[in-house]
C-alpha cells in the first residue's frame, strides 16, 4: 500500500469547536468526542467538506476535483474517490508549571497510531511502551525527552497532575521522527517546541486532561435595539484548545471505477502538502483555524 495512503496531521492554531449538538449538562454546546474513549475527535465528513471547499475555491470544479470529491448534475450523483478518516487526538496541550505548556500523549494513543500505521503498510515502532505502562501502575510517572523544558528536579506539574519525570532516549528519538512529520523543515522553532514539550502520561491521566481541560467559553446574545444583553441568552461552548494535534488517513478508492493503483497515487498527488483551513464553527470570531499537513509514502 506504499504511496496509496497518506497521513494527515492537524495542528490547531486557534481554539476548535466541532459541535455535537446541544448538551445535557453545564456545557450547552459540547465538542465532538469518541463514544468509547471520550477523547476529542474530528469527523472525516468535516475534513472532507472543508477540503472540498478549499480545492473548489483554488481551481474550480476541474476533472480531478469531480473525480476526487464527487459530482452531482442532471445525469445524477456520483461519489468521489477520495476517502478521509476521522481525525484522532495525538497530543493534547496542558498548562505546565514549567515550560508554559506540554504536549501530552498516552500509551493507548500511541498504540492506536502504530495500528493505523500498519493499515497503511507502514511499520512504526515506539520503544518501551509496555515498560512505561508497568511503571505507571506503580506510581505517577511521566516520560519526557532529553531536552525537556517542562521538568524541574525530576518532577512535572501539569494542571492538577504531579509526577516523577523520567528521560527516555527511545521516546526522544520517536518524538524527533514525529516532529518531522508534523512540521516543515522551514519550521525549526515549531519542531523544537514540540520535542522539548512532549510528555507521555498514563491513559487515565490523559483521559482526565482531555475531558476536564478543554476551553469553556461563555457566549451572550445582544439586543439589536439597545445593544445590551438579551435576557436568558447566555450559553457555554466547549473548545479543543490551541496547539492540539490530531492525525488521520487519506486514501483513494476506485478512481473512475478502476482499481488501478497508479490512478489512485496520481489522484492523491494533486493534494497540497500543507494548507491552512477553517474547521468547525465560529469562524467570524477567529475560531477553528488549523494547519493541515500531509505526509506518506517516501516520507515514512
C-alpha positions in Angstrom: 0.0 0.0 0.0 3.0 2.3 -0.1 2.2 5.7 -1.5 -1.5 4.8 -1.9 -2.4 6.2 1.6 -1.1 9.3 3.3 -1.2 10.7 6.9 -2.9 14.0 7.5 -1.9 16.0 10.6 -4.0 18.7 12.1 -2.3 21.4 14.2 -4.8 23.7 15.9 -3.7 27.4 15.5 -6.8 28.6 17.4 -9.5 27.0 19.6 -11.6 24.5 17.7 -15.3 23.8 18.1 -16.8 21.0 16.0 -20.1 20.6 17.9 -22.2 17.6 18.7 -25.4 19.5 19.2 -26.9 20.7 22.5 -25.5 19.2 25.7 -27.5 18.0 28.7 -25.0 19.2 31.4 -23.5 22.5 32.3 -21.9 22.9 28.8 -24.6 23.9 26.3 -22.6 23.2 23.2 -20.0 20.4 23.7 -17.4 19.3 21.2 -17.5 16.0 19.2 -15.9 13.1 21.1 -15.4 9.5 20.5 -18.1 7.4 22.2 -15.8 4.9 23.8 -12.8 6.9 24.9 -14.4 10.4 25.2 -11.4 11.8 23.5 -11.9 14.8 21.2 -12.1 13.9 17.5 -12.6 15.5 14.1 -15.2 13.8 11.9 -14.0 12.7 8.5 -17.0 14.3 6.9 -15.9 17.7 8.4 -12.4 17.2 7.0 -13.7 16.2 3.5 -16.1 19.1 3.5 -13.6 21.8 4.2 -11.1 20.3 1.8 -13.7 20.2 -0.9 -14.4 23.9 -0.4 -10.7 24.7 -0.4 -9.9 23.0 -3.6 -13.1 24.3 -5.3 -12.0 27.9 -4.4 -8.5 27.2 -5.7 -9.2 25.6 -9.0 -12.9 25.3 -9.6 -14.7 22.1 -10.4 -12.0 20.6 -12.6 -12.0 17.0 -13.8 -9.7 16.0 -10.9 -12.0 17.8 -8.4 -15.0 15.9 -9.6 -13.1 12.6 -9.6 -11.8 13.2 -6.0 -14.9 14.8 -4.3 -17.7 13.6 -6.5 -20.2 15.4 -8.7 -23.9 16.0 -8.9 -25.6 17.1 -12.1 -28.6 16.4 -14.3 -27.1 13.0 -15.1 -27.3 12.0 -11.4 -24.9 12.0 -8.4 -21.5 10.2 -8.3 -19.4 9.6 -5.2 -15.8 10.9 -5.1 -12.8 8.6 -4.9 -11.1 10.5 -2.0 -11.6 8.8 1.4 -10.7 10.7 4.6 -10.8 9.1 8.0 -11.8 10.7 11.3 -9.1 12.8 13.0 -7.8 11.2 16.2 -6.2 13.0 19.0 -2.4 12.6 19.1 -1.2 15.3 21.6 -3.3 17.4 23.9 -1.9 20.7 25.2 -1.9 21.1 29.0 -0.7 24.0 31.1 2.6 23.3 32.8 4.2 25.0 35.8 7.5 24.8 33.9 7.8 25.5 30.2 4.3 27.1 30.0 2.6 24.1 28.4 3.2 20.5 27.4 2.0 18.3 24.5 0.6 15.3 26.4 0.0 11.9 24.9 -0.6 8.4 26.3 0.3 4.7 25.5 -3.2 3.9 24.1 -3.0 6.9 21.8 0.4 5.7 20.5 -0.7 2.1 20.2 -3.6 3.2 18.0 -1.1 5.2 15.9 1.0 2.1 15.4 -2.1 0.1 14.5 -3.2 2.7 12.0 0.3 2.9 10.5 0.1 -0.9 9.9 -3.1 -0.4 8.0 -1.2 2.0 5.7 1.6 -0.6 5.2 4.0 1.3 7.5 5.9 -0.4 10.3 6.1 2.1 13.2 7.8 1.2 16.4 7.6 3.3 19.6 10.1 1.9 22.1 9.3 0.6 25.6 5.6 1.4 25.8 4.9 -1.8 27.8 7.6 -0.8 30.2 6.1 2.6 30.7 2.7 1.2 31.4 4.2 -1.1 34.1 5.9 1.9 35.7 2.8 4.0 35.6 0.8 1.3 37.5 3.2 1.6 40.5 3.4 5.3 40.7 2.6 8.6 38.9 5.3 8.5 36.2 5.7 10.7 33.1 8.2 10.2 30.3 10.0 13.2 28.9 12.5 13.9 26.1 16.2 14.6 26.7 15.8 18.3 26.2 12.5 18.7 28.0 11.6 22.2 29.4 8.6 21.1 31.4 10.6 19.4 34.2 12.2 20.6 37.4 14.1 18.4 39.8 12.8 15.3 38.0 9.2 16.4 38.6 6.4 17.5 36.2 3.4 19.6 37.2 0.7 19.5 34.5 -2.6 21.1 35.5 -3.5 19.0 38.6 -1.1 16.2 37.7 2.1 15.8 39.7 4.5 13.0 38.9 8.1 11.8 38.6 9.7 12.6 35.3 12.0 10.1 33.6 14.0 10.8 30.5 13.5 8.2 27.7 16.0 8.2 24.8 13.8 5.9 22.7 10.9 8.3 23.3 13.1 11.2 22.3 14.1 9.5 19.0 10.4 8.8 18.2 9.4 12.4 19.1 12.0 13.7 16.6 10.5 11.5 13.9 7.1 12.7 14.7 8.2 16.4 14.6 9.5 15.8 11.1 6.1 14.5 10.1 4.2 17.4 11.7 6.3 20.4 10.7 8.2 21.5 7.6 12.0 21.9 7.6 11.5 25.6 7.5 9.8 25.5 10.9 12.7 24.7 13.2 11.1 26.5 16.2 7.9 24.5 15.9 9.9 21.3 15.8 11.9 22.4 18.8 8.8 23.4 20.8 7.2 20.0 20.1 10.1 17.8 21.0 11.0 19.7 24.2 7.4 19.7 25.4 6.2 16.2 24.5 5.2 14.2 27.6 3.9 10.7 27.9 1.4 10.0 30.8 -0.8 7.1 31.7 -4.1 6.5 29.9 -6.2 7.5 32.9 -4.3 10.8 33.3 -4.6 11.5 29.6 -8.4 10.9 29.8 -8.6 13.4 32.7 -6.9 16.1 30.6 -9.0 15.6 27.5 -12.3 15.6 29.4 -11.5 18.3 32.0 -9.0 20.7 30.4 -10.8 21.8 27.3 -11.7 25.5 27.0 -15.2 26.6 28.1 -16.2 29.9 26.7 -19.4 31.8 27.8 -21.3 33.5 24.9 -24.1 36.0 25.0 -26.6 37.5 22.6 -27.0 41.2 22.2 -30.3 43.0 21.5 -30.2 44.9 18.3 -32.1 47.9 19.6 -30.4 48.5 22.9 -27.1 46.8 22.3 -27.4 45.2 25.7 -27.5 41.5 26.8 -30.7 39.8 25.8 -32.4 38.2 28.9 -31.7 34.5 29.2 -29.4 34.4 26.2 -26.3 33.1 27.9 -24.7 29.8 26.9 -21.4 28.0 27.2 -19.4 26.5 24.4 -16.6 23.9 24.6 -13.4 24.2 22.5 -10.4 22.0 21.8 -7.5 24.3 22.9 -5.0 25.9 20.7 -1.9 23.6 19.9 -3.9 20.4 20.0 -2.7 17.9 17.4 -4.8 15.3 15.5 -3.9 12.7 12.9 -5.9 10.7 10.3 -5.5 9.0 7.0 -6.4 9.9 3.4 -6.6 7.4 0.5 -8.3 6.9 -2.8 -11.0 4.3 -3.5 -11.5 3.1 -7.1 -10.9 6.0 -9.5 -13.4 6.1 -12.3 -14.4 2.6 -11.4 -10.8 1.3 -11.9 -8.7 -0.5 -9.2 -5.5 0.7 -11.0 -3.2 1.7 -8.1 -1.3 4.2 -10.3 -4.5 6.1 -10.8 -5.1 6.3 -7.1 -1.5 7.5 -6.5 -1.9 10.1 -9.2 -5.1 11.4 -7.7 -3.5 11.8 -4.2 -0.6 13.8 -5.8 -3.0 16.6 -6.6 -3.3 17.3 -2.9 -1.1 20.1 -1.5 1.4 19.0 1.2 0.3 21.8 3.5 -2.8 24.0 3.6 -4.5 26.3 6.2 -8.1 25.5 6.7 -11.1 26.7 8.9 -12.8 23.8 10.7 -16.0 23.8 12.7 -18.0 26.8 13.9 -17.5 30.4 14.9 -15.1 31.4 12.0 -16.2 35.0 12.3 -14.7 35.2 15.8 -11.4 33.6 14.8 -12.1 30.0 15.8 -11.2 26.8 14.0 -8.0 27.9 12.2 -5.8 24.8 11.6 -2.8 23.8 9.6 -3.3 20.5 7.7 -0.1 18.7 6.6 0.2 15.6 4.5 2.9 13.0 4.6 3.2 9.5 3.3 5.0 7.1 1.0 8.6 8.1 0.8 8.2 10.4 3.8 7.8 7.5 6.1 
